[in-house]
Amino acid sequence: MTLPRRLLLSDEEIVLERGLHLFLLLPTIVSSLLILAGVGAGFFLWHGAPLWFGAIIGFVFLLVVSNLAITAMRFRSTTLVLTTSRLIYRTGLLRHRTREAMLTSIVEIHVDQRLRDRLFGRGTLVVDVGAAGGTLTFRHLSRPREMLARLQELRDRPDLLKVSHIGETLSEQSARTSRAHLDQLHERGIITGDEHEHHARNLEIEETEGES
């Protein structure tokens, strides 16, 4: 599922999106097909069975189909998005859960893949965002090495990162509005605690220089 544009910052751009690997759906699909095959066999073999037996078969059929549909929608609703500023993980149907990490706060990134994972093109992306954010682990990711390569490219090319908008926005506003905006960015998870403190110190320095 594509990340809604309203969740992006004004000058932020999507670099790459990756969802879960289709292999994750295989157990649910196989078990559902086996159950449906059994339901179909029961319907034809016991065609003259009582009405309650048909009701049970119909209920099981609806249950299996509903479970398969919900699993597929959950699968589609999970996505890992790399932008020019952040790494965003979003999942959930009715209630969305989001985890974010600023690219500037990432300390180390690597991919865990077994032989079977490499054959099927799936794996686990591990992102270390330091003491403040800990380690973020994204499992069952489709083509994780492509995401790793683009992440490393952005880290090695600071000119591609679009993080200057935070400083520009703060410098264009009054000191009071700047602090409020800075707090809002921190509450939304757009900037980390360390970045919040860094920009807050810069504001204090600018205020001191302005008064002098």
N, C-alpha and C positions, 0 to 999 in steps of 0.2 A: 504494500500500500504506500502510495506516494505521500511524503510529508506535506501537510497543508502549507500553502505559501504564507498564511497569517502567522505561523510560528517562526518564520525567519526574520532576521533583522533587516533593516532597510537596504543595506548594501551587501547582504550575505547571499551567497550562491551555493547551490547544491553541486557537489563534485561527483559523488557516487552514492548509489543506494544498493543495499544488499538485503535480501530476505533469508528466511530459513531454507535449508536444503529440502528438496522434495522427499528425500529418503526418510525424513522424519515422519512423513505421513504413511509410509509403507505398512507398519504394523496395524494401524487403524483400518487402512483399506483392505488388507488381507483378512483380518478378523471380521470385518463387516460383510465382505463377499461370502465368507464361509457361513456366517449366520444367515444371510439372505438365501444362500443355496439350501440350507437346511429348512428354512421357512417355506421356500418354494416346493421342496420335496414333500414336506408335511402337508401342504395344501393339496397336492395332486394325489398323494397316496391315501389320504384320509378325506376324500372328497365328500363322502357321505357321513362325515363325523358330525356330532352335535354342534349347534350354533355357537356355544361358548368356546369350542375349540377354534372355530374360525375367528372369533373375537380375539383370542389370545395370539393367534398367528398375525392378525392385523396389527395388534398393539406392538408386538415384537418388531414387525416390519417398520412401523412408524418410529419406534425408539431407535432402531439401528440407523435409519436414514437421517433422523434428527441429529444423532450423535456425530455422524459423518459430516453433516453440513456445518455443525458448530465447530468441529475440529478444523475443518477447512477454512472457515472464516477467521478463527484464531490464528491459523497459520499465515493467512494473508495479511492479518493486521499487525504482524510483528516485522519490524524493519530496522535496519541500522543505516543511518544516514551520515555521510561525511560532507560537511560544508566547508567553506573557506574560513570558518571561525571555530566550529565545534564538531564534536562527534556525538550524535544523538541516537539513542536507542528508544524505540517507542513500541509498545505492545498493549493489547487489550481491545475488547469490543465495545462494551457500554462504558467502561471506566478505563481510560487510558493511563498507563504508567510510563513515565519518561525518565530516562537517566541521561545526563549530559556531561561532557568534559570539554573544557576549552583546549584547543590544540596547543596553545602556548604552555599549558600546565602538564602536558604529557611528558613523562620522564623516559619510559621505555615501552616498546610494543613488540610483540612476537606472536607467532601462530603455532599452535599445537596440532599436529596431524599424525595419525598413525598411517600405516601403509594402506589400510582399507579406506581411510578418509581421503588420502591422496588420489586413490583410484576413482572415487566417486565425486571428487571435487568439493569436499566439505571440510570443516575443521573448526577450531576454537580460536578466537582472537582474544588475546590477553593484553590489556592496556593498564599500565601503571601510571597513575596521576599523582604520585608522591604521597607524603604523609597526610595531607589534607583530604585527599579523595580516595586513597587506598587503591585497590586493584579492581578493575572492571573486567568481567569475563563474559564473552559473548559466544555461546555454544551453538553447534549445529548450523554454522553460518555457511552460506553458499559462496564458493570461490573466495575464501578469506584472504588468500595471498594477493589477490588484486586489490582488496581493501588495504592490506598492509603496504603494498607498493605505493598507492596513492597517498597514504598517511605519511610515509617516509619522504615522499616527494615534497609534500607541503612543509614538513619539518625542516628539510634541507634547503627549501627555497622560501625564506621568510618574506620575500617580496610578494609571494602569492597569498599570504595570510591577510585577511581583512579584519584586523583588530584595532586599527587606528581610529575607527569611528567612535570608540568609547572615549578616548582622550579628546577628540575633536568636539564631541557633543558636550563634554564636561567643560571645556574651555570656552565654549560659546555661550554658556548660560551663567546666570548669577551664581554666587557661591551657595546660597541657600537652595536654589533649584538643583544645582549640581549634586549636592549631598543627597537630596531626595531621590534624584535619578540614579545615583550610584547605589543607594540602598535598594532601590527597586531592581536594578540589574543583579545584585547579589542575591536577593530573595528569589528571583526567577531562575537562578542558577546559571545565568549567562556569564558571570565572572565568579572566580573562586574567592575564598576568604583572603588569600594572600594578595590577589589582584585588587580586591576591595581596599585593603589596608594601604597598598602601594598608591592607588589613585587618591585615597583620602589624604595621605601625607603630601602628595603633590598639590592638592587643593590648599592645604594649610600653608605650604611654601608660597604659592601664588598669592594668597591673601596677605601674608606677611610682607611680600615684596610690593604688593599694591598699596598697602598702608604706609610703607616707608617711602 
